[in-house]
């Protein structure tokens, strides 16, 4: 059985296109692969920003941790365990001020854990420890950032690919929905293009 982890993060709620298409992919995989689906909605249940309790607690021995450190590290461990258990990860991200939402950044801050999700080789090179998983990264943006003049301003897609790769998640397929702010017809065309891409992704998994 395939374990599927769906992580959504847009604060737009039901209006979010990244959440819509990420959910369609994850639920489609569940049907086609007969898998178990776990959803982590970071907008509905946002992780806190990391504090000293997490920074110091994650390097302390379990018996030396304060109650605050136990709580902070416990949440990080829960999030890491969800990623570790997944065979397929579907990550939805809506662009906020050219980058990912603060909720999604906080999730990465918890799971990017030295000695747990990444380490270093004898030569000092970083090595991701969460390998052997497939990631579908669904990004949404009002403008067009995949080509043209605005490519340098896409601090969402490249940043997320880097963070995923840093912890070992290098098998990434990107699904974009963009160009929805240029009027109803442009939005309709953008959504139709993404719908076609989602169908293609699911057909390959069937």
Order of alpha helices (4+ residues) and beta strands (2+ residues): beta-alpha-beta-alpha-alpha-beta-alpha-beta-beta-beta-alpha-beta-alpha
